[in-house]
């Protein structure tokens, strides 16, 4: 069954005594910064792929007339003055009310024809997030550096938080209402994709994935991504999320490191004391003792914060479940 056919089935076009169920309200969310060359095609393609959807373009301080082009193409245009994709996503999720949210970049690299498949997969469930995993048409569309970085970062998140997707950094995602309205956006920039994935994993949501064609940017359009800079930001966010969501392994690791250094520094002092009865290197002994005490404090913090994190996670889960699906 095609994606569009599944959407029609999900709409519940009943016959006889059974009333037809209302069609889900679908919002296409397009964060944009200086995408005047591509945004019109994105709006037109997604309006054609999802005729009943409303396409929202959120302009993020563009200087090339992106907002005017999007409006002329038929999009609902809104603005977010704080720079960064994470800030735009925060505003979109807060402002837009719908049953199904399809988020896509405004650079015309994602295939609009796959949109019905993503929406149908979400509605068929049991999913609250369906990721559009990129299948590149050429090496120019998905540069080797970006591909390698994505694999490394996705693998790191899968190892720490669990399995979710094979393409964590894809900007093409379909989300349920309760996902969107329970997501406390903390990121400012492109690291938002990592936060979206970890949020789903931490609340144990159903996560699906649909392969989608990923094309090249049109000539004259330039990418906002910076491989090294964005990788550093994502790694920093992963570290922060580990501290917040996995405090016992985080602080336990710090405690282990401090304990090892303490033993390395203190062992010669102890051996020397056993042989001579004297502590000849008092500063080293004090440092080793201080490091060991710091390690024990770090471990205690990890144990306490782990209980706090578990309670916070349970409260977020209850809030998530209290939100209507649509």
N, C-alpha and C positions, 0 to 999 in steps of 0.2 A: 504494500500500500504506500502510495506517495505521501510526502509531507502534507500537501494540500488536502488530500483525501482524508488523512487522519485528523486534520483541523476541522474539516466539515463534520466528521463523525463526533469529534469532541464538542462541537457546537450543539449536538443533540437535536437534529432535525427530525423530531418525532412525528409519528402519524397516529391517527385514531384518537383514543381517549387520553393518551399521554401527551401533555403539553411539551412543546419544544423548549429545551434549556437555552438560556441566553448565551450568546457568543461571548467568549472571554475578551475583556478589554486589553488590547495589546499596545504597548508603548515602545517605540524604537528610540533609543537614547543615543545621540551622536555628540560626543564631546569634540570640540573643534578649536584649533588655534592656527590661523593663517592657512586655511584649506579652501580658498576661493576657487582654485583650479579643479577641485574634485568634489566638493560638497554637493553641488547640484546633481551630479550623476548618482551619488550615494542616496540622496533624498528620492529621486525619481525611481531608482532601482528598487528600493525597499518599499516604496508606496505601491509599486507594481507587484512585488512579491507577496506583500501582505496588505491587500486592498482595504481591510477594515482597521488597520493600525493607524495610530497617530505618530508622526515622526517629529521628534523634538530635537532641535539643534541647539546646543548650549555653547555660545561663543565665549571664548576665554581670552579677551583682550586682543582680538585679531586686528591687524592694521591693513588688511588687503581687501576688505569688503566682504568677508565670509558671511556675515549675518545677512546682508542684503541679497546675496546670491542664494542663500538657503531659503530665505523668505519667498523669493520669486519662484523657487522650485516647488513650493507648497509645504514647507516645514513650519512648525511652530517654533519661533526663535526666542530664546531667552539668554540671559547673560550672567556670567560669574566673574566678578572682578579680581578675585584672588587667583594668582597664577598657579597652574599645576593641575594635572589630570585628576589627582586625588581630590582636590578642592571642587572640581567640576562634578565629579561623581557624587560627592557629599550633597551638593546642591540639587542634582538631578533626583537622587533618591528621596530627598526631603520634599521636593516640590510636586513630583509627578505621582498621580494616583492611577493605578491600573492593576490588572490581574496577572499579566505576564509582561516582563520587561526584557527587551532584546537590546543589549548594549553592543555598539560597534564603532570602530574608529572612522573618522571622516576622510580617510586618505584613499578610498576606493580600491583597497587591496583585498578586501574580504568579499566573498561571493554572496550577493543578495539572494540568489536562487536557492541557497541552502537554508534561508531563514525559516520557511515553513517546516523543514525537517527538524530544526532546533526547537521550534515552538511545539510541534507535535510530540517530540520526545519528552519535553517537559510536562506536557499535559497528560501523556500516557503514563508517565511516572514509573516508579515512585521517586521523582527527582525534584529538587529545589534549585539545582544549578545544572545546566547543560553547557559544556564547553565546546567551542568550535576549534577542533585541533587542526592546525594548519598543514596543508599538503601543498608544497611550493611547486609552481609551474616551472621555475628555473632557479638557478643559483643566484641570479641577480635579485629575484624577489625576496629570497630569504638568505641573507649573507652568511657565510660560514662562521664568522665570529659570533653573530647573533644566535645561530643555531647551536653552536657549542655552549655558549653561555646559558642558553635556555635549558639545554639538557643537564648541565651541571647544577643549576639552581633548582630546576624541577626535581632532580634526583635528591638534592639535599633536603628539600621540603618533604618529599615522600618518605625519606629515611627518618626524619624527626617527627613528623605529624601524621604520617600514614599515606596510603595510596589514594589519589583522587584523579589526576589527569596526566596525560603525557605531554601536554603543552600548556604549562601553567601561565605563561606570559602572553597567551593569545588575548587579543582585545575583542574577541567575538564571543559573547556569552549570553545565554538565555537564563533568566532568573525568575523565581516565583515571587509573589507579593510578600509572603511572610519572610523570605530571605531578605528582600530589599529593606523592609521596614524594621528588621531586627539587626541590621548591620551598622555598627558604630564606626564610621570611617575615620581612621586616624592618619592615613597617609596623605601626602601633599602632591606627589608626582607620579611617575610611571610605576613606582613600586606598589601602586594600588592593586595590580593584578595578583601579586603575591598575597596581599591581605585578603582579597576576595576568596582565594582558594583556602587559606588557613581558617577563615571564618567558617566555611562549610565543613571542613574536617573537624574542627573543635566542637561544633554542635552536632556532629555525626549526621549530617544531612545526606540525602540521596544525591549523588553526583553522577551525571552521565556525560558522554562525549560523542560528538558527531564529527567525522572528518570533513573538512571544507577546503575548497581550493583557495590558495593564497597567491595573489598576483603581484605584479610589479607596480610601483607607483607610476602614474602618467608622467610623461616628459615635462620637465619644468617644476615638478613637485619634489620637495626635499623632505627627508625624514627628520623628525624631532629627536629620535633616539641617539644616544651616545653610549656606545658599548661599555666602555670602562666606567664612566661616571655612573650610569644607571646600574651596572652590576654592583658597584660599591654601595649605592643606596639600597639595593635589594638585600645585599648581605647584611647591611646594618639593620634593616627592618627584620630580617630573619632572626638576628641576634636578639633584638628587642622582643619579638614574639616568643622566642624560646624562654627569655627571662620572665615574661608575663604569664605564659601558658604552661611552661614546663620548669617551674622554679627549682624543684628538687634536683633534677639532673644538672641544671645550670649552676646553682650554688654548690651542689655536690662536687661538680667538676672543679670549681674554684677552690673548694676545700681540699680536694685531693692534690691539686697543684701546690698549694701552700704547704701541705703536709710533707710532700716529697722534697720540696726545697728545704724545709725545716730539718728533715732527717739528714739530708746531704750536708747541710751546714753544721748540724749538731752532733753527728756521729763521731767526728774526730775529737770534739771537745769531751764527749762522754768517755771515749777510749783513753784519752789523755788523763782524765780524772781517775779512771780505774787503775791506771799504771802509777800515777804520781800522787794522787790524792789532792791535786791542785787544779783549779780552773785558771789556766794561764791566759786563755783568750776570752775574757769576760764579755767584750762587746759582741763577739760571735755567738756566745751562749745566750745573751739577752735577745739578740736578733732571732735566733732559732726558736726560742721560747715564744717570742711575740708572734712569729709566723704560725706556729702550731696553734696558739690560742685564737689567732685570726681565722685559721682553718676551721676550728671547732665552732666559732661564731657563725661562719659562713654556712656550715652544715645545719646549724640550728635555725638560721634564717630560711634556708631551703625547706626544711620540714614544716615550719610555720606557714610560709607563703604557699606551700603546696596545698595545705588545707584551705587557705583563703581562695586560691585559684580554683579549686574544686567546687567550692560554694558559689563563686562567681559564675563558673561555667554552668552549674545547675540552674542558677537564676536566669541566665541568658537563654538556656534551653527552654525553660518554662515560658519566658516571654515570647520566644519564637513560636512555640506551640499554641500560644493564646491568640496569635494573629490569624485572621481568617485567610484561607487560601485564595478566595476570590468570590 
